[in-house]
Amino acid sequence: PSQEELEREYKDILKDEYGIRFNRLITIVNSPIGRFRDSLMRNGDYDSYLRLLSNNFNSATLDRVMCRSLLSVDYRGELYDCDFNLALGLPVKGYEGMKLWEIDLETFHPEISCGAHCYACTVGMGSSCHGALISDSGCSGLKEEVKRYYGEELKGTKDLRTGACCSPDSIPAHLREILPLIADEIKEKYYGCGSPVPLCLHGRKVLDLGCGTGRDSYLISRLVGQDGRVFGLDMTEEQIRVARKHLPSQTARFGYREPNTEFIHDYIENAGRHFPDESLDIVVSNCVINLVEDKERVIGEVYRLLKKGGEFYFSDIYADRRIPGELKNDPVLYGECLSGALYQKDFERIARKAGFSDPRIVSLREVPVTDREIAEKVGSIRFFSVTYRLWKLDGLEDGCEDYGHMAVYRGGIPEAPARFVLDEQHLFERNRPERICGNTALMLSATRFRDFFEVAGDFSEHFGEFRGCGMTASLPVRSSSFGCC
């Protein structure tokens, strides 16, 4: 966990229970080598410990691990990437048996030798001889302010000062039917900006990032059924407490023999600590990613956790330009989901870098900024609530290409008996053939929608660009008399 969090906890426990006071705690993850490895092996815990480390791997630590910037030298002068490799007798690759004074360090750029023990440095907040590699202190001020804003200052939806984090959009009819089954306290503290609950969820494993008090999590709980699983993850303890409090009553209201929902108190950047790679069918989120500083890490983690054919379906706030630096640290603008909003094109660049090659917009609306003080701060910047769907699919291209595919929606989805909407550019009427690009063909044939579509064609012959398909359009812009370069 966070070293700062552990330090606070240890200070309280040691002071209250033992009268011990200290000024600094350094946490180090135990590496499965030497005597510790022998102990794990004797107790039959070695494999489970390696799984624990692997499941909590954090890619954000990789640039900070000590083997990138220092060497370990033994008493004979031989070189190792780190003291763990020294203990294991693993010298630097290509320099086995050589001494430090025999090496030209100007040209010394060897490959680092890695093994399963290296996970001990790269789990959670990272680990080195100086403690955690990643500190929450650099961004804790803003994080803590957001947690305070949503946990203490906002008592309900009515306390928000803009329409950004609370969409007036009507939700689909099949979701409105479920809402009466959800406790009023859960609904009163809803701060979403859309309705990111996709179709065909029965029996699926779903993660709700930034679940708050759990409104969307409980909607999805009803839709996945007793055999499905829902996980809600949120950083605000007050909201998670509300979500957990109602779990027994919601289980009873849905007629389930046991809960199919679990709530996790953590930052959404740390989702990878709680789930194995490629273990989730769907990830949803409702107006939360804009509140995260390391958005690239979140998108990358979602891609890693999704199964092949899995989907990231979410709503968030985007801006029609990059937010100026002086506005980004404004706690009210941040809490109202404005100053943390990405420029839409920057988000799509991040999504493609993570592996989501063809982001699709499902719906879009402009967010009114009616509060006079906030409107003066943001000036001409326009904000939009956008619902995206991103697919983890092999073979998706970064442009829509024509391979001669045809698709027919056969029906069968209860919430879409006559027509099915894939995204803002693709509406399928039942039994009506439609020409589609190769990317759309994969989205319909290699995902959970495969049972409801007949997709004809293959990728053996290319007919050029498929014009007017997929590849999300830009946010609406104000008209100008000037041309475009």
Protein Blocks (a to p, Z undefined) as FASTA:
>chain_A
ZZklmmmmmmmmmmmmnopacfbdcddddddehjllmmmmmnopmmmmmmmmmmmgcfkl
mmmpmklmpccddfkopacfbfklmmnopacehigoiafklpcfklgccdddddfklmmm
mgcjbpafkbpfbdfklmmmmmmmmmmmmmmmpnbfklpcbfklocfbdcdfklmmmmmm
pcfklmmmccbfbdcdcehkehpacddehklnolmmmmmmmmnommbccddddfblklmm
mmmmmmmmmmmmnopabdcbdcddddfklmmmmpcehkbfbdcdehklmmpmblmlmmmm
mmmmpcghiacdddddddfbdcdfklmmmmklmmnommmpccfklmmmmmmmnopabacd
fbdcddddfbfklmmmnmmaccddddddddddehiafbdcdehiacddebjifklmmbcc
fblmlccdehiacdddfklmmmmmmcmklmmccceddfkbcgbjaehiajiddddddddf
bdcZZ
